[in-house]
């Protein structure tokens, strides 16, 4: 659900902050106002209760503002200065007729957003691999032009070169609609202000009725019992219309669990002619407010077919808040003791230079699109590029709902890039969103406003002990006896985007064995539910006094530009099939069932897709046929799904015109600069006539020994239940995929690390010893449990002794 509080501040994606945790400061600069979202100042550490020794070692300032400024690279997102320069340059062009955003009406020409326009891949590789010149820095700007010589439109324009732009020109991709209709625009503060006005007018009539039957809650002239509204999408179906449903909610903590059961449909293209088209209230569809008033008066001032629940006490509101429950003593640890925490006994083992991170053989560059959020560039392992780009493309959510009780729910289909996945990355909560050892990063955005928005501490990186062995074995039944265990360490890059009620936790996890993303490459995590008055059991379970969360799915889509041992890559399938095996050696049966691999190399994009089917398990990998490992196998990376859904919507449904990427768990295409993204921020509003249809990318090009891009979708079904209140826990609904080495190495790459414990028993002396792998002993920063690796050697005297001992 997309909530829109009355007042412009609450219309912004991610406007809901935890009071007392984060603060908003407006900082003037030479480049115009910059909105800086700051985390709370760090508190001084309390003196230790027990002296276990001092931890020391290399440190990295945790906050980006305290680290040296790094030189810009081809992967650097736009700086505050560059964003402001693009904005000011475009505002100076009289032919565009742009108006300062803060002074604009809903139909004035405005700049909606600006973000970095990546250079072509060839130019970047010529620079970073071949020593050629750095490609010029450019921006992509999106403008809403209601008054334009070519008619009303959303104009995507390239602006450059930066930092001092001198030109702009329209961006036209071959498979994108060249003329983007003005009705394809995302929602904006300017439009929401107009919505607020027409809803206020409608509630001049409805407020007395709503307040009387809903415990005093009203939209206009309210004090402590206010109503607010939340909009949905699509905002129309085709380009000729602009239409949207708005649901009314109590304006309280966890407002998404407080639907009023009143929904309003607004239509109209020109905001001066917007009007309320339909009203859903009391399980009935009304044409206007006058009909509701007439019924109310004719039925003894009661609302038909509707028995509202009215919270009165603080206890009544508790279910939608995070306030600790006082009746859960069994959950409290003895004495209120805090839980375990991460520590770094010898300092950090990763390095940071700007947005470039190095750790245990990994090197990568972080970025963040204002439209779609986190992206990684030039990901290398042991000096060799594994992926040129790994980037989020879209996060979709399709709902089910009863059209007779909630048109809002029944028609909801979200594409979250249209709501600003980047700017909704707000300051992370230290010690909870990220561990105490994390290093933080800032990102700047120009989205739905005039001022550049600096989101401080909106991403973090940390090394993590996963608390389990990466691999281990205890050979205890025969000589030579040994036990070996490799610790699992991972580097986690985390960001969390709060797109209204959705909290998406995006984790990119890197392991010492060359794997990216185990357990998942990105997470779909905790969020408040989009709820409706619980009326029909077919769509929801009741999870609050009068609301249910309707069933829905989530599908997340990524672009994965793998470069496996170079750019000459192919797609290999390894399908596991059953086979009947003759058993002439067995007297009681003639045959048995076995399994074998059927390998194939895709020739064209049409047969380089994967639709996961449990009855035909298939490993799909991007390989280099001309680069073999020491065992003679083509080196590759396998795309391994951890979660997936199957589309239930038929191919000919109108929504699938823009959501057809959901059909493919993997689709591999030849790399083209002309196919930079699989989704745009314009497809949310006019899904039957989208700007880009992902399936158009699958047009039959060769995928044999080509530079390839894998487009990956992963998803999950969500049937909300009582435990999803106040919002969905992070232990559920993780979605994602893993990029796993597939004969890429000659052996497990983690064997080259030193975080290995090996215990061997010398049968000459009868002693067990721990092999020295060359790692420094950790400093004594935590109390010791008493159990050591040397003590574990006693297990060699297990009763399950050597079968061959005499």
N, C-alpha and C positions, 0 to 999 in steps of 0.2 A: 504494500500500500504506500502511496506517496502522499504523505501528510503535508498540508500547507497551512501553517499558522497564520493568523492575521497579523500583518506586519511583514515587511520585506525580509527581515533577518531570518525568518523562519521558512522562507521559500527556498533558501539555498540548500543544495544537496549537502547533507551532513550537518544541519544546523542544530541537531539535538545533542548537546554536550552534557556531561555529568556535572551538575552544579558543584562548584568547589574544587573540581579537579583541574579544569582547563580555564584559561582566561583569554580574552580577545583584546589585543592592543592595536591601535591605529598609529603607525609610525610614519611621519612625513619623510620624504626623501627628495633628492634632486630630480627624481623621475616621476613625481606625482605620488599620491598616497599609496602606501603599501600596507595591506592588512596582514598583520603578523599574528599567527596563532601560536602562542607560547605555552610550553609545559610549565608546571609549577617549579620554582627554584629548588634545587636539590637541598635536602635537609642535611645538616651535619650528622655524621654517624655517631650513635651513642657509644660510650666506652664499652669494650667487650666485657662480658660477665666472667669469662674464663680466658686465661692466657694460653692459647695453643701455639703461639709463635706468630711471626709476622710474614704476610705474603708480600712478595716484591717481584718486580720484573717489568718488562716493557709495557707501557701503557699507551692508549690512544684516547685523546679527549673524547668523552662520550657524546658531546654536542657538536654539531657541524660548525656552528659559529665560532667555536674555540679551536678549530683545526685550521691549518694554513690553506689558503685558497689554491686550488689546483688549476692548471691550465685547461682550457676547453678542448674537448676532443670531438670527433665526428658524432659521438654518441651522447654528448652532453645535451640535456634539455635546455630550453631557453632560460636565460637569466632574467632577473627582475628588470635589468636595464634593457635587454633585448625585447621583452614583452612590451614594455612601455614605449620603446622606439617604434615597434610595428604599429601599435595603437595610434600613436601620435602621427605617424606618417600617413596612415589611411584616413585619419580625421582631417588631414590637410588637403585631401583630394576633393575638389569641389564637384567633380562629375559623379562622385559616389553619394553626395548629399547626406553624409553621416551626421548623426546628432550625438552629443555627449550622452552616454548611457543614463546617467543620473538625472538628465533633463528630458528624457524621451517619453513619448506616449506609446501605447501598444502597437501603433502602426507607423512609427518613425523608423528611418534607416539607422541601424545600429551594428556595431561589432559585437558578436555574441561570444566568440572564443578565439584564442590564438594558441597554437602549440608548435613544437619543432617539426619541421618537414624533413625527414631523414634524407641524406644524400643517396644517390644510387649506390647499389652494392658494389658495382665495378669500380666506381670512383673511390669508395672507402677502402676496398682491398688494395687498390693501386697505391694508396697512401700508407696504410698500416703494414702491408706486406711487401710492397715494392719500393717504398721510399719516395713515392710521388708527392705532389703538392696536396695539402689539405683541401678537401672540397669546400666550396663556399657554404656558409651557414645560411639556412633559409627558414622561413616560418610558413605555416598554413593558417590562414585566417578564415573564419566563417562569419559572413555578414547577412543580416536579414534586410533585404532591400524591397520595401513595399513600393517605393517610387523609383523606377529605373526605366531607362530607355528601352530595354528588352522585356519589360513587364516585371511584375512582382516575382521575386525569387530568393532562394538562399544561395549566396555566391560563395564558393570555395575559391580562395585565391592564394597563389604563391607570392610571398613577399620576400625581397632580398636585395642585395646581400646584407647580412648582419655583421656588425652591430648598427650600421647606418644605411637603412634601406633606400633604394633609389627607384624601385619598380614594383609593380604588382601585375599579376596576370591570372586569368581564370585557370583552374585546375580541371582538366577533363581526362578521365580514365576511359579507355575504350569500352569496357563492359559496365560502366556506370551511366546512369541517366545524365545527359549533358546539362539539361535545364532542370534544376531542383526547385520544385514548386514551393511557394511560400508556406503552404499548409503542411509541408513536410518538416517544418522547423520543430525543434524540441520546445517544451514548455519553458517559460522564462518569468522572471520577476515582473516584467512589464505586463505580461498577460495575466499573471496571478493577481496583480492589483486590480485589473478589470474584472476578474472573476469575483474578487472580494466585494466589489461594488454591486454586482447584480445579485449576489447572494444576500448582501445586506438589505437590498431592496425587497427581495422575496421574504426575508424574515421579519420585516416590519409587519407583515401579515401573520406569519407563522409563529413568531416568538411567544405571543400570549398562550397559544395552544400548546406549544412544545414545553414551555416553562411550567404550565399547570399540570401536565401529565408526566413530566420528567424531573421532578424535584427541584424546579427553579432554574434549570439550565436554559440558557438563551444565547443567541448569537450577537444581538445588538445590546448596548448599554448593560453589559454584564459586569459583575465584580469578581466574586470568587467561584462562580459557577458558570463558566463560559463554554461555548461550543466552538469548535474549529472544524475545518474540512480537510479532506484528503482527496486528491485526484487520482485517476487511474489512467490506463492506456489500453488499447490504442486511442489516439485523439481524433480518430476518424478511421475510415477504411480506404477511401480513395482520395485523390488530390483535390477533388472538387468540394470537399466538406471539412469542417472543423467541429467535432462533436465529442463530448466527454462527460462521464459520470463523476459526481462528487459525493462522497459519503460524509455524513456529519458524525462527529465524535466528541466526547467530553474532553475538555482540555486539561488533562491531568497527567501525572507520571504514568507511563505505559498506556498512553491514550489509545493505542491500537487495539487494546482489549476492551475498549469502552465504546463500541458502535451504538449509535442511537436508533438504528433501524430506519433512518430517513436519508434518502439519496436523491440527488438533483441532477438532471441532465441539462447541460448548456450547449447551445448550438449557435452558429453564426460565424461568418468569416471576418467581417468588419466589426471591431470591438464596439463601435457606436451602435451597432444593431444586434449585439448579443442579446439572447433572451433565454429564459428558462423554458425548456421544451416539455419535459416530463418530470414528475416527482413520484418516487416510490416511497410509500409510507404506510405502515400498518398493513403490510402484505397486500397492498393494492397499488395500481398504477393510476396516478392522477394527471390530468392535463395541465392544471394550474393551481395556484394557491386558493383561488376562490372556491373551487370544488371541495377542497379540504375544509375550509371554513363553513361552507354550507352543510356538509355532512356533520361536522362537529356540533353545530347549533341545532340541527334537526335530531340529534341523538343524545339529548340531555348533556351536552358538553362532555362527551366521552369520545375517545379515539377508538374506532371500530376494530375489532379483531386483534387487539394489541394490549398486552398487560405489561407495561414497562417495569423494569427493576430500577429502583432509585437508591443509590448508595447514600448513606447518611453519616455514619461514623467513620473514624479513621480506619478501623478494622475492615470496613466494607471495601476500602480502596487498596488494602494491603496486597491482594493477590496479583496486582499488576506492577508492583514495585520490587526493588532489590533489597528492601529493608530486611535485615536478619530476623528470622522467626524466633520468637522467644520460647516456643514450646518444643524445641528440638534438642534438649539436653544430651541425648545419646550421641549426637553428632559432634559435640564439643570435645576437643582433645583434653587430656588431663592438664589441669592448671592453665588452660588456654595457650598451650605451647605452640609456637609457630612451626610451620612445615619446613621440609628441607629446601635448600636453595643451591643454586649453582655458585661455584667459585673457581677462580683461575689461579692455581698455586704458584705459577711462575710468570704470570702475565699473559697477555693475549698472544695467540699463535697465528692470527690473521693480521694483514696490513690494509690500510685504507689510504687511498690518495684521491681526494674528491669523491666521485661515485664509483671509482675502480676498487675492487676488492680482490685480494690474493690470499689463498689459504690452502696449505697441504697439496700443492700442485694445481689447484684451481685458480683461474683468473677470469674475471667477468666485469662488465660495466652495467650499472643500474640506471634505469630511466623510468619515467612515469608520464604517460599520456594523460592529458586532461580529460579526454573522452573515455578511454578504456582502462586506464590505470597502469599497473606495473608492467615493465618489459625489461628484458635482459639482452645485452648485446655482446658479441664476440666472446662466447663462453669457451674457454680453453682448459684442457687438462694435460698437465705435463708439457706445456708449451704448444700443444696441437689443438687447433680449433675443432670443437665438437659441434657447436651450433653458432650460427651467425646471429640469429634472433629467436627468442622465445617470448611471445607477447600475448597477453590477454586480448581477445577480440570482442567477445560479447558474453553477457550473463543473462540468460533468458529464464522466465518463470511463467508458466501457463497454468491458470486456475480452472477449477470446476466449481459450479455454483448453481443454485436454483434460480432460474430467471424470474419466477413469480414472487420471490421474497427479496432477491438482491440482484438486479441487473448489473450492478457494480462488480460483484464477484464473478458472475456468469460470463462477463465479457472481458475480464482482465487478462492481458498478455503483456508482460514487461520485457523490454530490452534495456538493460541498465546503463549502457553507454550513453543513452540519450539523457540520462539524469546526471551525468558528470561523475564517472567513477574516480577520476583523479582528484578533483577538488574535495571530494568527500573523504579523502584520506586525512583525517584530523590527527592531532597530537596523540601519541600512544601513551597509555598509562604505565609509568615505570614500575617494574617489579611485578606486574600482573600481565599486561599485554606482551611485555618483553621482560626477560629476566634482568636481575641487577647488573649483570656483566655486559649488557647490550651496548652497542654503539649506534647512534641515531643520525638520521639524514633528513634534510629539509627539501621541499619541492615547491616551486612557484607555479601559479596558475592565473590565467586571465579567462574567466568563465562567468557569463551572465552578470556582468558588471563592468564599471569603468576602471576600478582600481585593481592593481595586481595583488593577488592573494598569496601570501607566503605561509605555507603550512609547515611550521617547525616540528621536528621530531615525528614526522609522519611515516617513517620507515625505520627499521632497525636491522642490525645484523648481530649474530652471536654464535659462538661455538657451543655445542651441546653434547654432553655425555648422555647417550640414548638409554643407558642403563641396561643394555643387553649386549651379548657378544655378536660381532659381525659374523664370525664363524668360530667354531670350537670343536674339539674332539678329545676324548679321553680313551686312549688305547690301553686298557687295563687287563685284557684277557690273554695276552700273549706278549712275548718279548719281540722287539724292544718296547718297553712300557714308557708312555709319555702322556702328558696332558698339555694341550695348547689352546689358548683363547685370545682372539683379537678383539680389542675394545671397539665399540661402535661410536665414533665421533662424527658429528655432522655440523656443517655450517648452515645456519638457517637465515634466510633473508625474509623478513616479515613486514607486511603492511596490512592495515585493516581499513576498508572503506565502508563507511556507514551511509548507505544510500537509503535515507529515510528509515524504514523499519528493518532493513536488511543490514546486518553486520557481516561483511565478507572478510574472512581472514585468509590472506593470500600468502602462503608459505612456499618458498623455493628452497629445497633441501638438497645439499651436496654432500656426498659421501666419499670416503677415501678409496673406495673400489671403483670409482668412475661413474657411479649411479647418480642420477638427478631425480629427486622427488620421492623416494621411498620414505614414509608410506604413500604420500601423494604429492604431486607437484604443486598443487594449490588446493586450498581448503574453501569449502562453503560452510561457514560456521554460524555462531549464534546470531539470532535475529528475533525481533518481535514479530508476531504473527499478524497477517492480514485477516481480520476476523469479521464476522457478520452475526447479527442476531441469530441465535440457534433456533432454527425452525424445522429443518429437514435433515433427518439422520443420514440420508444417502450421501451427503457431501461433507459431513464433519462429525466430530465428537464434541460434546459440550465441555468446555474447559474453563469457564468462568460463570458467574451467576446467570448471565443471559447471552453469552456469545460462544461461538464455535469457530475454529480455524478451518477454513475450507481446504480440501485436498488440492495439491498442485505438484508440479514437477519443477526441477531446476536443471538447466543444461548450460554448461560453461564451455566456451569455445576458444581455442588457442591457435595461434600460428607458431609452428615449430620449423624453423629453417635450419635443418641439419646439414652440416658439411662433414661427412664421415671420411676421414683421411683424404680430404680434398673435396672438390665440387662435382666430380664425376660419379654420381650415385645412382643406384637402382633400388627397386622395391622387391624384397624377397618375402614370400609367404612360406611358412612351414606349418602345414596342416596335419593334425594328428587324426589318423583314420584307423578303424578297426580292421583286422584281417583274420581270416581263418587259417590256422597253421596245422599242417599234418604232423602227427606225433607217432611215427612208426616205432619209436623206441619205447612207447608206453603200451603195455598189453591190455589195459582196461578201457582205454578210449583211443579213438583214431585221430581226433582233432582237438584243438584248443583255440581259444580266442586270444589274439595278441593285438599289438598296435604297431604302427609304423608311421614314418614321416613322408609326406608328399610335398616336395619342394617345387616352387615355381617362381619365375621372375616376370613381373608385370611388364608389358610392352607399352601400353598407353594409359592415359589418365582414367579411362573408362574402367579398366580392370585393376586399378591401383587404389581401390576403395575397400574398406573393411566395415562390414555390418556384423557385429559380434553375435554369434549363434552358439550357445553352449553345446549343441549337438555336433558341431564341426569346429572344435577348438583350434585356433590358428594364431601362430606367432607372426606378427607383421614387423618387419625390420627394414630400415634404410641401410643399404650396404654399399660397399665399394668393390665391385667385381674384380677390379684390377689391383687391389691392395689386399694381400693375403697375410694372415698371421702365420706364426711359425708352424701351425698345424695344417696349413693349407686351406683354411676357411676364409671366405670373404669377410673382411672386417665390417662390423655394423653396429647399429644401435637399435634395440627393440623398443617398440611403443607398447607399454603394458598398462592396460586399464585396471584401475582399482574399483571404479564404480561406473555404471552405465545404465541408461534407460532406453526403451524402445518407443519411438513415436507412435502415439495412439491416434494422431490426427491424420486423416487420409491425405494423399499427395495433392489432390485437387481442391483441398480446402483453401480459402483465400489467405489464411494466415501463413500457409506454407510457402507462399510466394517469397516471403522474406525470411521465414524460419527454416528453410530447407537444409541449412547446415546441420540442424538437429538430427537429420536422417542418417548422417554418416558418423560413425565412431572414429574413422580415419579416412581422409581423402587426400591423396598425394597428387600434386600438380607440379608442372615445370615452373621454376622460378621466373617471375616476370616483374620488372619494376612497375608495370602497369596494373598489377594486382596486389597492391600493398596491404589491403585489409579485406576481411570477409564480411564486414558489417560497417554501417555508418550510423551516425546519430540521427539521420533523417528517416530511417526505416520504421521507427517506432510509431510515427504519426500517420503514415499512409502505407500500411503493410501490404495491401493488395497491389499497390503500385510502388514498389520499393526503388530506391536509388541503385541498389546492387542486389542481384540474385546470386548467391554463392554457387549454385549449380552451374551457372554460366562459366565458371572457372574450369569446370570439368568438361573440356571440349575436344578431347581426343589427342592431345599432344603426346609425343613420345616421353616416357619416363625411364628410358634405358640409358644409363650413363649420362645423366643430365644433372644440372643443379636443381635440387628438388625442395619443395616445401610440403610439410605434412600439416594438415589442418585437423585438429583433434578435438572431439567433443566428449565430455563426460558429464554424467548427470545422476540424479537420484529422485525417487518419489518421496513425497512428504505427506503423510496423513497425520495431521496434528492431533495430539492427545493431551490429557491433563498435565503431563509432565513438561509440556512445551510452554507452560505459563510460569513466570511472566514472559520469558522468551526462550527460544530453542537452545538447549545446551550444546556446547562444542563437542560433546562426546558423540553426537549424532550428525548424520548428513554431511560427512566429509566426502568430497568428490575430487576426482583428479586422475592422474596417470603418472607413470614412471618411464623415464628414459633409461634403459638398462643396457650396459655393454653386451653385445651379441657377437662373440668371437672377435671383439675389438682388440683384446689383449691376448698375450700368449698364456697368461695365468692371471689369477686374481691380483689386481693392482694394489689392493690393500696390504699385500705381503711386503710391499716396499716401505710401509710405515714401520715405526718402531714401537707402536703401542700394542705389543704382543707379549703375552706371558707364556713361557714354555717351561714345563717341569719334566725333567728326565731322571730316571733312576739308574744309577751305576750298579750293575749287578756284580761287579768285581768287589766293590766296597760295601754294597748294600745301602748306599746313601742316595737320597733324592736331593736334587739341586735345581734352583731356578736359574735359567739361562739369562745372562746379562745381554740385553738387546741394545744397550747404549743409551737408554733414556735416563735423563737426570731424575734423581729421586724427588718426589714432590715435597714442597715445604709443608711443615706441620701446621696447617691452617684449620684443620677440623679435628675433633676428637677421634681417636682410633678405636675401631670396634674390637680389636684384639685378634681378629682372624687375618692371617697374611697368606701370601702365595706359598711361602715355605711351609706354613702349617697345613696347607691343602695337600702337600706332598704325602701326608700320612695316608691319603686315600689309596696309595699304591699298595698298602698292606691289606686291601679289601679281601673279604672272604672269597670273592670271585677271582681267585688267583689264576696264575698262568696255567692254562690247560696242559701245557707241555713241560711244566716243571717236574723234575724227578724228585 
